[in-house]
């Protein structure tokens, strides 16, 4: 009887947990058994591994009882990434590979019937987990996946094109012959990001553009309310262009989440803040994630960037209510009977809605259509956004239609670069003071970091009492005022910061 151990990893959310692939060859009735809570894709590896070994010229121990155990047994395993470690374990158990070299590596890769290696999902998550553990092991992946994982600095990632190249690199030295090493993977070159839509293209709407700047500076969520054609979508599409650049860790985490999604990682978009704009027919699982195994939803794919919900009241109520906890915590946990999968979801929400079903309630431009909605229809429409959800949105701004004469006469607005410079300076003040944007402050840290003078406190207290605010709404107003003070470079919140914060929040709503 012979036993071999090969290291690999299983994905659970964004975590890649260590898995030991144990392969035992023993005498008995010829069979190939695979145990360890394996999904159908993993169980099918028996046929892929058998064919790949035979096509690669190594043969399969057809006269042996082969048992493959994926440990720990209670951890769900999915996808074809275990094909390569299973094949190597069979060869190692038969004595064809050097166990010491196996122990110095981790492996993941799907095998074709001819022995070629195919890319695997979540390669960047595998690399991040290995670096986080600080293990001194190299990660062996298919060539395409290796280029993705090589984005992680300080890690040895080796690329392989087929099973044969991996086996030759791990075989014992024979007669002093040099073993051909695997090629070290290099990350794909990062191309300069093309400029996105510029804020200068939006004419008029000074209050809305100010709200966009404040949202970017403090990491605040934002709701635009206005008739069709007033620029809600244009403004939302320009938020990412004024956000501060992503740090290396933020870029890696965002890219790892993209790699777990159905569309996979867009290598050319590495380091660019994502913008996700799901259609209003999206279900709750599409927004927050789900499936078996759990996959990230739109809120996680927007991690570090912008989630734009156009026509927000048209989204299913259940989908909108599912946003409440992630807006507070920046994470989403998907529970299943066997395990829980957690995904980061620290996004900036930009929601847009019409004031009524026809869209023209309160429109003041001379050319605007008259609203035809009844008061009951307006109340039902606006009531699709629940109070608890609205309580979690920091900024709410009304946009009005701009007349054709004003639109033609209006000069170009301030360019995104100028606004981005102010945003970056304000965000840097927040990082130096508290280590995170104002929008993420919680609990006692709000009182400690959002110091206000006496006049500002009196004004805020008066507004809270007049409009019967919840404690959450009061704290959110204080955080918005703190962001306004940071944009001005002020050490303390003043009354005029609170006054502008109230204006940007439609205080009475």
C-alpha positions in Angstrom: 0.0 0.0 0.0 1.3 3.5 -0.8 0.1 7.0 0.1 0.7 10.4 -1.4 -0.3 13.9 -0.2 -0.8 16.9 -2.6 -1.8 20.4 -1.5 -4.6 22.4 -3.1 -7.4 24.8 -2.1 -11.2 25.0 -2.2 -13.1 28.3 -2.7 -15.7 29.3 -0.1 -16.8 32.9 -0.9 -13.6 34.9 -1.3 -11.7 32.6 1.0 -9.6 29.8 -0.4 -9.3 27.2 2.3 -6.4 24.7 2.3 -7.3 21.1 1.1 -5.1 18.0 1.2 -5.6 15.6 -1.6 -4.7 12.2 -0.2 -4.2 9.4 -2.7 -3.9 5.7 -1.7 -3.0 2.8 -4.0 -3.6 -0.6 -2.6 -4.2 -4.2 -3.6 -7.8 -5.3 -4.1 -10.5 -5.1 -6.7 -9.6 -2.4 -9.3 -11.6 0.8 -8.6 -11.3 4.5 -8.4 -13.1 6.1 -5.4 -13.3 9.8 -4.6 -14.5 11.0 -1.2 -14.6 14.3 0.7 -17.9 16.2 0.0 -17.1 16.5 -3.7 -19.5 18.2 -6.1 -20.5 16.6 -9.4 -17.8 18.5 -11.2 -15.1 17.1 -8.9 -16.5 13.5 -9.1 -16.3 13.7 -12.9 -12.5 14.3 -12.5 -12.1 10.5 -12.3 -12.7 10.2 -16.0 -10.7 13.3 -17.0 -7.7 12.2 -14.8 -7.7 8.6 -16.2 -7.8 9.8 -19.8 -5.2 12.6 -19.2 -2.7 10.2 -17.6 -3.0 7.7 -20.3 -2.8 10.2 -23.2 0.2 11.8 -21.5 2.1 8.5 -21.6 2.1 7.8 -17.8 -0.6 5.1 -17.7 -3.2 4.5 -15.0 -2.9 1.8 -12.2 -5.9 -0.2 -13.5 -4.9 -3.2 -11.4 -5.0 -1.2 -8.1 -7.7 0.1 -5.8 -7.4 3.9 -6.0 -8.9 6.0 -3.2 -8.7 9.8 -3.3 -9.7 11.8 -0.2 -10.2 15.5 -0.2 -9.6 16.7 3.3 -11.2 18.2 5.4 -14.2 16.0 4.6 -16.8 18.6 5.7 -15.6 21.3 3.4 -17.6 21.5 0.1 -15.4 21.2 -3.0 -16.5 22.2 -6.5 -15.1 22.8 -10.0 -12.4 20.9 -11.9 -9.4 22.6 -10.1 -8.6 19.3 -8.3 -7.9 17.4 -11.5 -4.2 18.3 -11.5 -3.5 17.5 -7.8 -5.4 14.2 -8.1 -3.4 13.2 -11.2 -0.1 14.1 -9.4 -1.2 12.3 -6.3 -1.7 9.1 -8.3 1.7 9.4 -9.9 3.4 10.2 -6.5 1.7 7.2 -4.9 3.2 5.0 -7.6 6.7 6.5 -7.0 7.0 8.5 -10.2 7.3 11.9 -8.4 9.5 13.3 -5.7 7.4 13.8 -2.5 9.7 16.6 -1.3 9.1 18.6 -4.5 5.4 18.0 -4.2 5.3 19.4 -0.6 6.9 22.6 -1.8 4.0 23.5 -4.1 0.3 23.9 -4.2 -1.6 22.9 -7.4 -4.9 23.7 -9.1 -5.9 23.0 -12.7 -8.5 21.3 -14.8 -7.3 18.6 -17.2 -8.5 18.0 -20.7 -8.8 14.4 -21.9 -5.5 15.0 -23.8 -3.6 16.2 -20.7 -3.7 20.0 -21.4 -4.4 22.3 -18.5 -7.4 24.6 -18.6 -7.9 27.8 -16.6 -9.6 27.7 -13.2 -12.0 30.2 -11.6 -10.7 32.2 -8.7 -7.0 32.0 -9.3 -6.4 35.4 -7.7 -8.3 34.3 -4.6 -6.1 31.2 -4.4 -3.0 33.4 -4.5 -4.2 35.9 -2.0 -5.0 33.1 0.5 -1.6 31.5 0.1 0.1 34.9 0.7 -2.1 35.6 3.7 -1.0 32.3 5.3 2.6 33.2 4.7 3.4 29.7 3.5 6.7 29.3 1.7 5.2 27.3 -1.2 4.9 28.0 -5.0 1.5 28.0 -6.6 1.3 25.9 -9.9 -1.5 26.9 -12.2 -2.5 26.7 -15.9 -0.8 29.5 -17.9 -3.8 31.8 -18.2 -4.7 31.5 -14.5 -1.1 31.9 -13.5 -0.9 35.3 -15.2 -3.9 36.3 -13.1 -2.5 35.0 -9.9 0.9 36.7 -10.6 -0.7 40.1 -9.8 -0.1 39.2 -6.1 3.4 40.5 -5.2 5.8 38.4 -3.1 4.5 35.0 -4.3 6.0 32.4 -6.5 3.5 31.5 -9.2 4.5 28.9 -11.8 2.7 28.4 -15.1 2.1 25.1 -16.8 0.6 24.3 -20.1 0.0 20.5 -19.7 0.3 17.7 -17.2 3.5 16.4 -18.7 5.4 19.7 -18.0 4.4 19.5 -14.4 5.4 15.9 -14.0 8.8 16.4 -15.6 9.5 19.3 -13.2 8.6 17.1 -10.1 10.3 13.8 -11.1 13.3 12.7 -9.1 16.7 13.5 -10.5 18.0 10.7 -12.7 21.7 10.1 -13.2 22.4 13.8 -12.4 20.1 15.0 -15.2 18.8 18.4 -14.8 15.0 18.6 -14.2 13.4 21.2 -16.5 11.8 23.8 -14.2 8.4 25.3 -14.7 8.3 28.8 -16.0 7.6 31.6 -13.4 4.5 33.5 -14.4 4.6 37.2 -14.9 1.5 39.4 -14.6 -0.1 40.8 -17.7 1.2 44.3 -18.4 -1.0 47.0 -17.0 -2.2 49.4 -19.7 -3.0 53.0 -19.0 -6.6 53.4 -18.3 -8.5 55.4 -20.9 -10.3 58.5 -19.5 -13.9 57.9 -18.6 -16.8 60.3 -19.0 -16.0 63.8 -17.7 -18.0 65.8 -15.2 -17.5 68.9 -17.4 -20.0 67.5 -19.8 -22.9 67.9 -17.3 -24.3 71.4 -17.6 -26.2 73.0 -14.8 -27.3 70.9 -11.8 -24.8 72.5 -9.5 -26.4 71.0 -6.3 -26.3 67.5 -7.8 -22.6 67.9 -8.8 -21.8 69.1 -5.3 -23.5 66.1 -3.9 -21.5 63.8 -6.2 -18.3 65.4 -4.9 -19.3 65.0 -1.3 -20.3 61.4 -1.9 -16.9 60.7 -3.4 -15.0 62.5 -0.7 -16.6 60.7 2.2 -17.8 57.4 0.7 -21.4 58.3 1.1 -24.4 56.7 -0.6 -26.5 59.0 -2.8 -30.1 59.2 -4.2 -31.0 61.4 -7.2 -34.7 62.3 -7.6 -35.8 64.1 -10.7 -37.8 63.9 -14.0 -36.5 62.0 -17.0 -33.6 63.6 -18.9 -32.3 65.8 -16.0 -28.9 64.1 -15.9 -29.3 61.4 -13.2 -27.6 58.7 -15.2 -24.9 61.1 -16.5 -23.9 62.1 -13.0 -23.8 58.5 -11.7 -21.6 57.4 -14.6 -19.0 60.1 -13.6 -18.7 59.2 -9.9 -16.0 56.6 -10.5 -13.9 59.2 -12.4 -13.6 61.5 -9.3 -12.9 58.7 -6.7 -9.4 58.4 -5.4 -7.2 55.8 -7.1 -7.4 52.2 -5.7 -4.6 51.0 -3.5 -2.8 47.8 -4.5 -4.8 45.8 -1.9 -8.1 47.2 -2.9 -7.3 46.5 -6.6 -6.4 42.9 -5.8 -9.5 42.3 -3.7 -11.7 43.8 -6.4 -10.0 41.8 -9.1 -10.4 38.6 -7.1 -14.1 39.2 -6.8 -14.3 39.8 -10.5 -12.5 36.5 -11.1 -15.2 34.7 -9.1 -18.0 36.1 -11.2 -19.6 34.5 -14.2 -17.8 36.8 -16.6 -14.3 36.3 -15.1 -11.6 38.8 -14.6 -11.0 41.6 -17.2 -7.2 41.9 -17.0 -7.2 45.3 -18.7 -9.5 46.7 -16.1 -7.1 45.9 -13.2 -7.0 48.9 -10.7 -10.0 50.6 -12.2 -12.9 51.2 -9.9 -15.8 49.0 -11.0 -19.1 50.4 -12.1 -22.1 48.0 -11.9 -25.5 49.0 -13.3 -27.9 46.0 -13.1 -31.2 46.2 -14.8 -34.2 46.8 -12.6 -35.5 43.3 -13.2 -32.5 41.9 -11.2 -33.5 39.5 -8.4 -32.3 39.5 -4.9 -29.7 36.7 -5.5 -28.5 38.6 -8.6 -27.8 41.6 -6.4 -26.4 40.1 -3.2 -25.1 36.8 -4.6 -26.1 33.2 -4.2 -26.2 29.8 -6.0 -24.5 26.6 -5.1 -21.6 27.1 -4.7 -22.2 30.7 -3.7 -21.1 33.3 -6.3 -20.7 37.0 -5.7 -23.6 39.3 -6.7 -23.7 42.8 -8.1 -23.0 44.4 -4.7 -19.7 42.4 -4.3 -18.7 42.9 -7.9 -19.1 46.6 -7.2 -16.8 46.3 -4.2 -14.4 49.3 -4.2 -16.5 51.1 -6.8 -20.0 52.2 -7.7 -23.3 50.4 -7.7 -25.8 52.4 -9.8 -29.5 51.5 -9.5 -31.4 53.4 -12.2 -35.2 53.4 -11.8 -34.8 52.2 -8.3 -38.5 51.9 -7.4 -38.9 49.4 -10.2 -36.5 46.9 -8.6 -38.2 44.1 -6.7 -38.9 45.1 -3.1 -37.1 42.0 -1.8 -34.0 42.9 -3.8 -33.9 46.4 -2.5 -34.4 45.4 1.1 -31.5 43.0 0.8 -29.2 46.0 0.4 -29.8 47.3 3.9 -27.2 45.2 5.8 -24.4 45.5 3.2 -24.8 49.3 3.2 -24.1 49.2 6.9 -21.5 46.5 7.3 -19.7 46.4 3.9 -20.1 42.6 3.8 -22.7 40.0 2.7 -22.9 36.5 4.2 -24.7 33.9 2.1 -25.9 31.0 4.4 -26.2 27.5 3.2 -27.0 24.3 5.1 -23.4 23.2 5.2 -21.4 26.4 5.2 -21.5 30.2 5.1 -19.8 32.1 2.4 -18.9 35.8 3.0 -18.1 38.4 0.3 -16.9 42.0 0.7 -19.5 44.5 -0.4 -18.1 48.0 0.3 -19.6 49.8 -2.6 -20.9 53.3 -3.1 -24.6 53.3 -3.9 -26.0 55.7 -6.4 -29.7 55.3 -6.8 -31.9 57.3 -9.2 -35.7 57.6 -9.4 -38.4 59.7 -10.9 -40.6 61.6 -8.4 -43.8 59.8 -9.7 -44.8 57.1 -12.1 -45.1 59.5 -15.1 -41.9 61.2 -14.0 -42.9 64.9 -14.1 -44.2 65.7 -10.6 -42.9 69.1 -9.7 -41.1 69.7 -13.0 -40.6 73.5 -13.3 -39.1 73.9 -16.8 -41.3 75.7 -19.2 -41.1 72.9 -21.7 -41.8 70.1 -19.1 -44.9 68.0 -19.4 -47.5 68.2 -16.7 -47.8 65.4 -14.2 -50.9 63.2 -14.6 -50.4 61.0 -11.5 -53.0 61.0 -8.7 -51.8 61.6 -5.1 -52.4 57.9 -4.3 -50.3 56.8 -7.3 -47.5 59.1 -6.2 -47.6 57.8 -2.6 -47.5 54.2 -3.8 -44.6 54.8 -6.1 -42.5 56.7 -3.6 -43.4 54.1 -1.0 -41.6 51.4 -2.9 -38.4 52.6 -1.1 -38.9 51.7 2.5 -38.1 54.0 5.4 -35.2 51.7 6.7 -33.6 51.7 3.3 -33.9 55.5 2.9 -32.5 55.9 6.4 -29.3 54.3 5.1 -28.8 56.6 2.2 -26.7 59.6 3.2 -27.4 62.1 0.5 -30.7 62.8 -1.3 -30.8 65.5 -4.0 -33.7 66.7 -6.2 -32.8 67.5 -9.8 -35.0 69.9 -11.8 -35.3 70.0 -15.6 -33.1 72.6 -17.3 -34.8 74.7 -20.0 -33.4 74.5 -23.6 -32.3 78.2 -23.4 -30.4 77.6 -20.1 -28.9 74.4 -21.5 -27.6 76.1 -24.7 -26.2 79.1 -22.8 -24.6 77.2 -19.9 -20.8 77.0 -20.1 -18.9 73.7 -19.6 -18.7 72.6 -16.0 -15.7 71.9 -13.8 -13.6 69.0 -15.2 -13.4 65.8 -13.3 -9.7 66.2 -12.7 -10.2 69.3 -10.6 -13.0 67.7 -8.5 -10.9 64.5 -8.1 -8.0 66.6 -6.6 -10.3 68.0 -3.9 -11.8 64.6 -3.3 -8.4 63.0 -2.9 -7.2 65.7 -0.5 -10.3 65.3 1.7 -10.1 61.5 1.6 -6.4 61.7 2.7 -7.4 63.8 5.7 -9.9 61.1 6.7 -7.4 58.3 6.3 -4.8 60.1 8.4 -7.3 61.0 11.1 -9.2 57.7 11.4 -8.0 55.2 8.9 -11.2 55.0 6.9 -13.6 57.3 5.0 -16.3 59.1 7.0 -19.1 57.1 5.5 -17.7 53.9 7.2 -17.5 55.4 10.7 -19.6 53.6 13.3 -20.4 53.8 17.0 -18.3 55.8 19.3 -15.9 56.7 16.6 -18.5 59.0 15.1 -18.5 61.1 18.2 -14.7 61.0 18.5 -14.0 61.9 14.9 -16.9 64.2 14.1 -16.2 67.1 16.4 -18.6 70.0 16.0 -18.7 73.5 17.6 -21.6 74.6 19.7 -23.5 76.4 17.0 -23.3 73.3 14.7 -24.5 71.0 17.4 -27.5 73.2 18.2 -28.5 73.3 14.6 -28.2 69.6 14.1 -30.1 68.9 17.3 -32.9 71.3 16.2 -33.2 69.6 12.8 -33.3 66.1 14.4 -36.1 67.2 16.8 -38.1 69.0 14.1 -38.0 66.1 11.6 -38.1 63.3 14.2 -34.9 61.7 12.9 -33.7 58.3 14.0 -30.3 58.0 15.7 -28.9 56.5 12.5 -30.1 59.5 10.5 -28.6 61.9 13.0 -25.2 60.2 12.8 -25.3 60.2 9.0 -26.0 63.9 8.9 -23.0 64.4 11.3 -20.8 62.3 9.0 -21.8 64.2 5.9 -21.1 67.5 7.7 -17.6 66.1 8.7 -17.0 65.4 5.0 -17.9 68.9 4.0 -15.5 70.2 6.7 -12.8 67.9 5.2 -13.4 69.3 1.7 -12.8 72.8 3.2 -9.8 71.7 5.3 -11.5 72.6 8.6 -10.6 70.8 11.8 -14.1 71.2 13.4 -17.6 71.0 12.0 -19.2 74.5 11.8 -22.8 75.5 11.5 -22.5 76.2 7.8 -21.3 72.6 7.2 -24.4 71.3 9.0 -26.6 73.6 7.0 -25.2 72.4 3.7 -25.5 68.8 4.9 -29.2 69.4 5.6 -29.6 70.8 2.1 -27.9 67.8 0.6 -30.2 65.4 2.5 -33.6 66.9 1.8 -33.8 67.3 5.6 -37.6 67.1 5.9 -37.9 63.9 3.8 
